[in-house]
Structures are given as C-alpha cells and as structure tokens.
C-alpha cells in the first residue's frame, strides 16, 4: 500500500509499526523505474515523500540522493539505504524488523 507523506502527516504515519519510506524526486529516472516495483508490494505499507514538494521533510532526514529508503520501527529510524532496489531486497530489509 503506497501512502503519500508530507510535513503534515509524516510523524503520525510512522509512529507505530514497521514502515518503509521512499524519498523520491519526480524527475529522477531511477525513482520512476522504482515505482512499479513498489506498486507490486501491495502487502507492505510504503510511504512516499516527494522531495520537490516536501523539501523540509527531506532536509530533516538528511536526504541527498534518490531514491533513498528509510525503515522506521515505532517512529525510530532503524535502517537507511539508497538506490534502486528489487522487490526481494526491499522485502528482506523490512522483514528484519517485523516481530
């Protein structure tokens, strides 16, 4: 399930459970290629932050390349990685934190 995140809902959405968040830019070629892979992962909660529209959220989290993924567990960042990833890599990373 893809959820658009912004400065108004970011903290509330990530505060409980394991959440995968993608920081992307609409002009980024790798981000465009990543999108269909994320859509295939319909059983996983995935938040997306458009950094062009939400620069303050990206700055707060130190984002400087696209796509960048952060995994949160109960509101705390537990892992970060950048670059295009396949579905299996993303699932393996998320599943490390599911209890």
N, C-alpha and C positions, 0 to 999 in steps of 0.2 A: 504494500500500500504506500503510494507516494503522497507526501504531505508537504505543501509549500510552507516554508518557515520564513518569518520576518522578525523585526525587532519587537513586535507586539506579542508574538506567541512563542518565540523560541524557548525561553526559560521554562514556561509552563509545559510545553510539549515534551521536553527532555527530562523532566524532573523525576520520573519514575520508570523503572524497567530498563531494558537494554535497547538503545536507539542508535541506528546508523544514520549519520547526517552527511550529505554530499554538499560541498560548497562548489558552485559552478559559475561559469560566465556564459551567457547566451552565444557569444561569438567564438567560444572555444571549440575547436574541431574535435578534440578528444572527448569533451563533455557531450557533444552531440552524438558521438558514437557510443558513449556510456549509457545514454538514456534508454534505448531498447533493452539493454541488459537489466537495468533497474526495474523496468516495467515487467520483466519476466519473473521477478522476485516478489510476486504478489502476496506471499505469506509472511513477508518481513516488513516491519514498519521502517520506512526510509523517509527521512526529512530532507528537503532540498532547499538550499539558500542561494537565491540568485544574487550574486555579489555585486552586480551592477546596480540593483535596486536596494540592496541592504549592505552597503559598504561598512556601516558601523558594526554590524554583527561579524563580518569577516575580519575587521580590524581587531575587535575584541578577542577573537580566537586565533589571531596571528596567521591568517591565511595569506599565502603569497604565491601559490601555484594552483592550477586547475587540471582536473578535478582534485580536490582534497577531501578525504573522508575522515570523519571523527566518529568514534564509537563512545557513547556515553552509557554509564551504568548508574542508575538512580541520580542523574544530574551531574555526575563527575566524569570528566574525560578520562578514558582508560586506554585508548589507542588512537593513533593518527597515522595516516599514510596517504600518499599522493600518487596520481597517475591512473590511467585506465586499468580496470580490473575485470576479470571474468566473474561470472556468477558463482562459481565454485570457490574461488578465492575469497570473495566477499562473504559468502555463507560460512566458510571456515573461520574467518575472523570474528564474525558476530557470534557464532556458536560457542566460542571460547568463554564467553561471558554469560551465557544463558545457564541458569542454575537448574 
